[in-house]
């Protein structure tokens, strides 16, 4: 029993329901919380994209994406090539074009014709950028896989968040988790 309780402390709690197609109602230790599923998904993607202990696996594209690049963009990409490689983004610079040959798994389902030019624009704007900054930028700009969430999707995603981002369970950042105040509702029922 003690092991179950110890494991539970690394959890956001049990998913009770999906509210407004974007939030999960969670129960933990007799308390209720609302968790923003899009925010949790963004944190998960950032963890999946940030180089760390685990190597980010580049997934070769069946049809590489070839884009025309300006001189400034080519210089920026040449300087960023190694860092992009750490993120699982493989590029080839040839003449006035850049070819994206591989991307990490979280980018596979994205519209790369839109995302990659936006990423190049972001890199050109920044004078100093590291893999962590780019992972954060990508996590914020990826389209969600879920316009509407269901309970099974929420449970699966939260399991991944709890495994890859245990710091979020211990100290949830703003916008992720909101306690639900049951005291006022219970007081209203007691004093009716």
C-alpha positions as CSV (number, residue, x, y, z in Angstrom):
1,X,0.0,0.0,0.0
2,X,2.8,2.4,0.8
3,X,4.3,1.9,-2.7
4,X,1.0,2.8,-4.3
5,X,0.9,6.0,-2.3
6,X,4.5,6.9,-3.1
7,X,3.7,6.4,-6.8
8,X,0.6,8.5,-6.5
9,X,2.6,11.5,-5.3
10,X,4.2,11.6,-8.7
11,X,0.8,11.9,-10.3
12,X,-1.6,14.7,-11.1
13,X,-4.4,12.4,-10.0
14,X,-7.2,10.5,-11.6
15,X,-9.0,11.9,-14.6
16,X,-12.7,12.1,-13.8
17,X,-14.1,14.0,-16.8
18,X,-13.2,16.2,-19.7
19,X,-14.6,19.7,-19.3
20,X,-15.2,22.1,-22.2
21,X,-13.2,19.7,-24.5
22,X,-9.9,21.3,-23.3
23,X,-9.6,20.6,-19.5
24,X,-9.4,17.5,-17.5
25,X,-11.1,17.3,-14.1
26,X,-8.7,15.5,-11.8
27,X,-9.1,14.0,-8.3
28,X,-6.2,13.5,-6.0
29,X,-6.3,13.1,-2.2
30,X,-10.0,14.1,-2.1
31,X,-9.2,17.4,-3.9
32,X,-10.3,18.4,-7.4
33,X,-8.2,20.3,-9.9
34,X,-8.7,21.4,-13.5
35,X,-5.8,20.7,-15.8
36,X,-5.4,22.5,-19.2
37,X,-4.8,19.7,-21.7
38,X,-3.3,22.0,-24.5
39,X,-0.8,23.5,-21.9
40,X,0.1,20.0,-20.7
41,X,0.5,18.9,-24.3
42,X,2.8,21.8,-25.0
43,X,5.0,20.9,-22.0
44,X,5.1,17.3,-23.1
45,X,6.2,18.3,-26.7
46,X,8.8,20.6,-25.3
47,X,10.2,17.7,-23.2
48,X,10.1,15.4,-26.2
49,X,11.9,18.0,-28.4
50,X,14.6,19.2,-25.9
51,X,17.9,17.4,-26.2
52,X,18.8,15.8,-22.9
53,X,19.6,12.3,-21.6
54,X,17.8,10.6,-24.4
55,X,18.8,11.1,-28.0
56,X,16.2,12.7,-30.2
57,X,15.6,10.3,-33.1
58,X,15.4,12.0,-36.5
59,X,12.6,10.5,-38.6
60,X,13.5,10.6,-42.3
61,X,10.8,12.2,-44.5
62,X,9.5,10.1,-47.3
63,X,9.4,13.2,-49.4
64,X,12.1,15.7,-48.3
65,X,10.9,19.3,-48.1
66,X,12.9,21.6,-50.4
67,X,12.6,25.4,-49.9
68,X,14.2,28.4,-51.5
69,X,16.4,30.2,-49.0
70,X,17.9,33.7,-49.1
71,X,21.6,34.3,-48.5
72,X,20.8,35.4,-44.9
73,X,18.6,32.4,-44.3
74,X,21.3,30.0,-45.6
75,X,24.0,31.6,-43.4
76,X,21.7,31.3,-40.4
77,X,20.9,27.7,-41.2
78,X,24.6,26.9,-41.7
79,X,25.3,28.2,-38.2
80,X,22.3,26.4,-36.7
81,X,22.8,23.1,-38.6
82,X,24.5,21.3,-35.6
83,X,22.0,22.6,-33.1
84,X,19.0,21.6,-35.4
85,X,20.6,18.1,-35.7
86,X,20.5,17.8,-31.9
87,X,16.7,18.4,-32.2
88,X,16.4,15.7,-34.8
89,X,16.0,18.2,-37.7
90,X,18.4,17.2,-40.6
91,X,19.0,19.9,-43.2
92,X,20.9,19.9,-46.4
93,X,22.0,23.2,-47.9
94,X,22.5,23.2,-51.7
95,X,22.8,26.4,-53.7
96,X,19.8,28.6,-53.1
97,X,17.8,25.8,-51.5
98,X,17.5,24.1,-48.1
99,X,16.2,20.6,-48.0
100,X,14.7,19.2,-44.8
101,X,15.5,15.5,-44.8
102,X,14.4,14.4,-41.3
103,X,12.4,15.7,-38.4
104,X,11.7,14.5,-34.8
105,X,8.6,12.4,-34.2
106,X,6.5,15.3,-32.7
107,X,6.9,17.2,-36.0
108,X,6.0,14.3,-38.3
109,X,2.2,15.1,-38.4
110,X,2.7,18.9,-38.7
111,X,2.3,21.0,-41.9
112,X,6.1,21.4,-42.5
113,X,5.5,23.7,-45.5
114,X,4.2,26.3,-43.0
115,X,6.2,25.3,-39.8
116,X,9.7,25.2,-41.3
117,X,9.7,28.6,-43.0
118,X,8.3,30.1,-39.7
119,X,11.2,28.3,-37.8
120,X,13.7,29.7,-40.3
121,X,12.2,33.2,-39.8
122,X,12.5,32.7,-36.0
123,X,16.2,31.7,-36.3
124,X,17.0,34.6,-38.6
125,X,15.5,37.1,-36.0
126,X,17.5,35.7,-33.1
127,X,21.2,36.6,-32.7
128,X,21.7,33.9,-30.0
129,X,19.7,30.7,-29.8
130,X,20.2,27.3,-28.3
131,X,18.4,24.0,-28.7
132,X,16.3,24.6,-25.6
133,X,15.0,27.9,-27.1
134,X,14.1,26.3,-30.4
135,X,12.4,23.3,-28.6
136,X,10.3,25.8,-26.6
137,X,9.5,27.8,-29.8
138,X,8.5,24.6,-31.7
139,X,6.3,23.3,-28.8
140,X,4.4,26.6,-28.8
141,X,3.9,26.5,-32.6
142,X,2.9,22.9,-33.2
143,X,-0.7,22.4,-34.0
144,X,-2.5,20.2,-31.5
145,X,-3.4,16.6,-32.4
146,X,-6.7,17.1,-30.6
147,X,-9.3,19.7,-31.3
148,X,-11.4,17.9,-28.8
149,X,-10.0,15.7,-26.1
150,X,-11.5,12.5,-24.7
151,X,-10.8,10.8,-21.4
152,X,-8.6,8.1,-23.0
153,X,-6.4,10.7,-24.8
154,X,-6.1,12.8,-21.6
155,X,-5.1,9.8,-19.5
156,X,-2.5,8.7,-22.1
157,X,-1.0,12.2,-22.5
158,X,-0.9,12.8,-18.7
159,X,0.9,9.4,-18.2
160,X,3.6,10.7,-20.7
161,X,3.8,14.1,-19.0
162,X,4.2,12.5,-15.5
163,X,6.9,10.2,-16.9
164,X,8.8,12.8,-18.9
165,X,8.1,16.0,-16.8
166,X,7.9,14.9,-13.1
167,X,8.9,18.5,-12.1
168,X,5.5,19.6,-13.4
169,X,3.7,17.4,-10.9
170,X,5.8,18.7,-8.0
171,X,5.6,22.4,-9.0
172,X,2.9,23.0,-11.7
173,X,3.6,26.2,-13.7
174,X,0.9,28.9,-14.1
175,X,-1.8,28.0,-16.6
176,X,-1.5,24.3,-16.2
177,X,-3.4,23.3,-13.0
178,X,-6.1,25.1,-11.2
179,X,-7.6,23.9,-7.8
180,X,-11.4,23.7,-7.8
181,X,-12.9,25.3,-4.7
182,X,-15.5,22.9,-3.4
183,X,-15.8,24.7,0.0
184,X,-18.1,27.4,-1.3
185,X,-20.4,24.9,-3.0
186,X,-20.5,22.7,0.1
187,X,-21.2,25.7,2.3
188,X,-24.1,26.7,0.1
189,X,-25.5,23.2,0.4
190,X,-25.1,23.3,4.2
191,X,-26.8,26.7,4.6
192,X,-29.7,26.3,2.2
